[in-house]
Structure formats: C-alpha cells, structure tokens
C-alpha cells in the first residue's frame, strides 16, 4: 500500500457463495476495479446537447452528434464525474419554462454510464434570469427558493450534488451590472442569503450533497464559511474554484489554500480547475472575463507545461485526506473565454495533459486485475484503491464497493 495515498485505499474481505448460500471454497476468482470513489470531473455540458438535442426539441445532425460522442467517450474513459448547467438565465430564459427535459436527458445519459453528476449553480448573481428584475426583493427571494425546491426535487435521484450558491463573497458588492440576486444579497447579507438557499435545498432533498462554491480563496471566504457554520447553515462541502488563466498557483499557494479551508474539517472539492496550455492572461487583468481575444491557441510548449502543472496539482490534492473531487472545468480547448485549458484540443485529440492524467488515474492510482483464491469458507481479501469493483467466476459476475466499511461482503456467484 502506497503510504502517500493510504487514505485512498482499503482492504475488504469478500465471501463468495453459490445462489443457495454454499461457500465457493478453494476457487480462484478475478477481481477488477471499474470506478474510482474519488471524483475526477469535468464540466459535462456537452451531454445536454448530445442527449437532449437542440432547444427546440429537434435532434442533432449526424456529424455534430458524432463529434460529441467521440469527445465524451474519450473524456469519460478518464473521468467519472460531470457538472451539468443550471444557470438560471439560460435554464429558464422564459419564466415558467425551464430546460428540464434536455438536462434530465443528459443526467440519464451519465447515469447509464456510471458517471456521477452535480448541478451548477442553483443561485448566482451572474447569468441570472433577467425577468426577475420586475419583482420586489421579497418576491425575488421567494422565486429563488421556489426555483431551488423545484429543480432539486425534480432531479432527486439523478443529480444529488449541487453547487447551491456561487461566489457569495463578491455577491452583495458586485457592480458590473444590476441583477436581482445581488439586490437580495445586499439586503439580507451574505450569511442569511446562504442560509436561505441551503435550507431550501436541504428540504427538497435531505440526502443531497450541498456545496458552497467560490473563486475567492482568501481569508474573506474562510471567514464567510465560519460565519455560515456558526449560523447552522448545512454546508456539506467547501467548493474551491481554481481558475489559473494567469499562471499556475504553485505548491506554496496550493498548500496555503488547503490549510486555510481544512481547518473546518469539511470535505473540499476543487470545483472549477483551469490551467492554460497557451500564452497566459496578462497579470494586470483583475476580472478574468475582461480578457477577450480573437484567438487563444494552445502551443506545444504550453501543452508540456500544462501537463506538468496539472499532474503536480492532482498529486497534491489526491494526497490530501479532505479533498474528494477535482473538476477540470473545460474538457476541450476554446470553451470558457476561449481559453486553451482543456484536456482535449478542439478537434478532440488528446493533449499531453490527458495522457499524463490517464497514467495517474487509470494507472498509478488504479487497482489492476487480481486473481484471488478463496479459503475453506469461500472468503478472500482484496486490497486496492477505493471505488467500485467486480468479481468474476465461471462466467458469473458480482459487483461490490471497496471501502473497508463492512467486516465481510457476501457476493453470490
């Protein structure tokens, strides 16, 4: 067992039996890992188009569907976790007409492939529904809470992880343009705003994993988290955005951020990670959205740099006991801000970072197929990285979760 990743691994005793319960004694079975417990994610928006079709309900043309199939097949040969879009201004561009059908089709598409999903976000001042502006603050809050209850309830069982509210540190002082959610947050204050939306999400799905997400990784965010916990806000996960368009954070900042938020003892998800494989955004840009260029190409030198930096960051986060998930925000280049931040190029070809992560996620951090012999009681012991596994014997297969939580798991073969 690799001591650096010992917390990612487990031992488990299995008992193999016939359908009638008789132990399968002194046999050799084949065990193989099928999925990680750790969440290696991407922004999985392309499945909305592929599975759900066009907004008007018509299917995609054959060529476009083939491109998306190739892209998603390649990405999810590596990853096991997808974020789906719930930006209110796009999800419900017209009041009372949410894009539920297409997003549900995407969630089903992922579920059929064993890919975990998360909805992002339920409340945010950016990409906010413009039709909210005609209402009073009290009515806006009422509609925001109703929106959360509607969508979390509608997707219960298919999406059970949510970025409940996004970027609250800046929310009440956001001044780029007027919007309904900033108005309400300014009136209520950050902590009460967060408590209102988290309470609504928890009521809609008591078993859901609820994430507080922010790009601000300073003490301001830590103070906000502390205030929320003191106020009884049911935060399950601290979400950290790590958009590095202006250069890799480096180990010193990464460890500082981890230490700052590990103090709360809550799971940590790196929810939006971008590391650039081309020229870096100039350092004087304070809002990443202000950097708009006609083209932002990936370069051979940048791709090699990106691979090194992403691997170092993933190694550091995978080694930290509180980190449960890392999401590369763009699966392919040219998405948000046109940045070359993907694992794949625009033509779906794999960049060096893809191959480097594959060597980690499905190589060094993956349990290879094992031949394991049972004893007289039909029992055997398996050790490996936590996640989903199968055991096969005589053309029969049974699935189990390797987490070390049960003394013995009985499998019928």
N, C-alpha and C positions, 0 to 999 in steps of 0.2 A: 504494500500500500504506500503510495507517494505521500509523505508526511505533509507536504505543502498543500495538498488537496484532500487530506484525510477527512475533512468535514463534508466533502462531496461524495464520499464513498461509504459503503455499508456492507455488512455481512448478513446473510439470511439463510436460515435452514428451511429447506423445502421437503415436503413429504409427498412422494408420488404414489398414487393409488389407482387401481382399476375402478371402473364405474361402480362396482359393488363394494368398494372400500378396502379390498385386499391390497396390502402394500406391494409395490413393484420393487421387490428386493433384488439386489445384485444385478442391476441393469445399468447401462451407460446411456445417459440422455444428453442431448445437445441444447445448450443454453446460449441465447444471444440477446444483446441489447437492441431495442427497437426505438427508444426515445430517451432523451435526457429529462431529468427533473428540472435542472437549471433551464431558464428560459433564454434562448438565443433568438432574438427577434429582429424583425424589420417592419417598416411601415408597409402594411399589406393592402394598400388601397386598390391596386390593380385588379384584385379579385372582384371588386364591386362591378367593374366594367365587364370582366370576363363572365362571371356567373350571373350577374343581374341584367346585362345588356345595356342598351342606351337608356337615357332618362325617359324617353317616350315609350319604352317597352319593347322596341324592336331589337332583334338580336344583332350581334356584331357581324361584320363581314368576315369571311373565312380567313383572309390574310391577317387581319388585326387579331382575331382570336388565336391564330397560330403563334403570333409573336408573344402574346400574353401567356399562353400555355407554356411556351419554351422558357420564358422568363421566370414564371412562378415555379415550374418544375425544377429549374436549376437552383433557385433560391432556397426552396424548401427541401432540397436534398441536403442542405447545410443547416437550415434554421428550423425551429419548431414553435414559433410564436409570431403572431401577426397583429398589428394595430389596425383597427378599422375606423373610418372617419365619421364623426358625429358633429362636425362644425355646424352650429345651429343655422347660420345664414345660408348654408348650402344644403344641409339635410332637410330643412323646412323653409325653403325660399319663399313659399307662399304659406301663410298661416293656415294650419289645419291639414296640410298636405306633405307629411314627412316622406322621406325617401326610404321608407321601411322595407319595401319589397326587395329592392336591389341589395341593400346592406344585409338583410336576412339571407338572401341567396349566397352572398359572399361568406357569411358566418357558417352556413351549412357546407359550403364548398371546403372550408378549412376543417370543419369538424369531421367530415368524411375522410380526411387525410391525416387525422390525428394532430392537427395544428391547434395550439391554444390561441385564444383571441382576447383582445382588450378593446374597449370603446374609448375614443378620444375626440374631444372632451365634452362633458355634459354642460359645463359653464365656462365661458371665456368672453372677455371683452372684445377680442379680435374675431373677425368673421362672425360677428353677432348678427342676428336676424334684424334687418332694418325696419321691418314692420312693427317691432316692439316700441319704436320711438314715439308712437302716437299715444302710448299709455302712460299713466302716472307711475311713479316709483313703486307704490304698493301693488299696482296691477302687474308691473313687470316682474316683481318678485314672485307673485302668485303664479304667473305664467311660467317662470323659470322652474319653480318647484314642481308644477304640474308636468312640465316637459320631462324633468328627471324621472318622476314617477311613471309616466307613460313609457318612456324608452327603456328604462331599466327593467320594468315589468315585462315589456314586450319581448325583450331579448334574454330573459331569465332562462338559464339552462344552455344557451348558446353563446352568450357573452356574459361572463360572471366576473370580469375585471374591468374597472373603469377609472380613467383619469376624471375625477369628479369635478375638479375646478383647476384651472390652468393660470399660472403666472399671477398670483394674487399680490405678491409684493408690490408690483407696479400698478395693479388694477385700479385703485382709487385715485391715483395721480397720473394715469395715462392721459396724454394730451395731444396725441396725433390727430384724433378726430373724436367727435362726440359719439357716444354709444350708450345703449340702455344699461348694460351691466356695470360700467364704470359709475354711472349715476347712482345706481343702487348701492354699490360697494362704498362709495363715498359717503352715503347717508348712514349705512349700517355699521361701517368699519370692517376691517379685514376678518377678524376672528368671528364675528357674528355672521358675516356673509358665508364663511366657510362652514360654520356650524349648521346653518340653514340648509345648504345644499347637501352636505354629508348626511344629515338626519333624513332628508327626503330619499336619498339613495339607499340608505340602510333600511328604511321602512319598505321600500319597493323590493329589495332583495336582501334579506338578512344574512345570507351566506356569501354575498359578493365580496370581492377584494377591492377596497376603496383606496385610491391613490390621490395624494396631494402632490401636484406637479409644478415645478418652477425652473426657469432658467437662471434665476438669481441663486448663486451658491454661497453667498456671503453670510455673515452673521445675521443680517436682516432676515433671511429666510429661516435660519435656526431659531431666532427669537420668535418668529411667527409660528413655527412648529411647536415650540414650547408653550406659547400662549394658547394655541388650539388644544393641546393635550391637557393643559390646566383647566380649560373650559369644558372638557369632556367630549371633544369632537372625536368621533370614532374613526380615526385615521389608521388604516392597516399598513400602508406602505408610504415611504417618503420617495417621491419621484424627483430625479435629478436630470435636467437637460444638460447635455454636454456638446453643444454646437461649437466646433473648433475651426471655423472658417478662417480665422486669423492666425492659426498655428496650434499645434498640439500643446495641451496643457503641460505635459511632462509629469514625471513621477512626484515631484515635490508638491505641486498643486493637487494632483490626484489624491495623494495621501492626506493632505490638509482637508480636502472636501470630505473624504471618508471619515476622518476623525471628527470633524465638525458635526456630522449627522449620525454617526454611530453612537454618540452619547445618549440617544433616545432609545436605543435598543430595538428599534423597529426595523423590519426588512427594508432594504434600499433597492430601488430599481433605477438603472440608468435608462431613461425612457426615450431619449432622442439623442443619439450619438452621431456626430458627423466629423470626419477627418478628411481633409481635402487631398486630392491627388493631382492638383494643378497649381497654378500660382495662388498664393494666399491673398485673402482680402486685406486691403491696407489697414494698418493699425489704428488710423485716426477715425475710422468708422465706428460710431457708438451703437447704432441700431443696425443689425445685420441686414434688415430689409431695405436699407438705404443704398446698398451696393447692387446696382442694376447695370449689367454689362451685356452687350450684344451676344457675346460668346464667352464661355468659360471652359476651355478644353482641358482634358486630362493629358498629362505628359508622362513619358517613360520614367523620368527622374522622380516626378511626383508620385507615380504609382508605386515605385520601390519604397519611397519614404512613407507613404500611406500604409503599406503593408507592415513595415517595421513598427510604426507607431500604434497601429490598431492592435497588433499582436501583443505589444507590451502592455497596452491598456487592458485588454481582455485578460491577460495573465494576472495582472494585479487585481482586477475585480473578481475573477473566478477564485482567487486565493482568499478573498475577504469573506468571512463567515456570514455577514449580514446581507451581502449582495445576492439577490435572487434572479435578476434579469438584466440583460443588456440588449437594447434595441438600436440597431443601425438604422438611422431614420430614412435613408433612401436606399432602396435595393439597387437602383440603377442611377447612373450619372444623369445630370440635367433636370432633376426634379425641383426641389425647393430652391429658389433663387438661381436655378440653372447650374448649381454647383456640381463639380466632379467629385462627389462624395460617396458614390455607390460602391457596391461590391462587384457590380457588373458594369460594363460600358453600355452606351446607348444601344448598341447592336446586340446586346445580351451576351457578349463574350466575357469570359471571366478575367478579372483583373488579378494581379499578384496577391492582393489582399484576400480575395476569395479562396485562392489555393492555400494561402497561409493559414486562414481560419479553418479550412477543411482539415488541414493537418493537425490542428488542435482539437476541434470539436468532434470530429469523427475519426481521430487518430489517437493522439496522446491522452485525450480526455474521454475515451470511448472504450468500453469493455469488449474485447474481441470474443468471438465464438469460443465456447468452452465445452469440452467433453467431461461430464461429471458422473461418477459412479455412485449409486445408492448403496446403503448398508442393508442389514437384515430387516430393518424396519421401513425400508423404502425411503430413507432420508439421505439428504446430501446437503452440503453447504456451498453457497455461491458468494463470491465477493466481487464487487465492481462499483462503477460509478452509479449513483442513484438515478433511478428512472424506470422506464417500462421495459420488460423482458418477456421472452417466450421460452418455453421448454418444449422440446420435441422428442418423441419416442414412437417408433413403429408407425410413422405417418400420422400421428396424432399430436396436436399442439395445444398447449395451455398458456395463458398469459398471466403475468403477475407483476406487482410493483416491488422493486428493490428499494427498500428504505430502512430496513432493520428494525421496524417498529413492532413486529409481531415475533414471538418466540419461534413459531413454526407456521409456515403457509402450506396448506394442503392443496395439491393440484390433481385433478382427475384426468388420466390419460388412457 
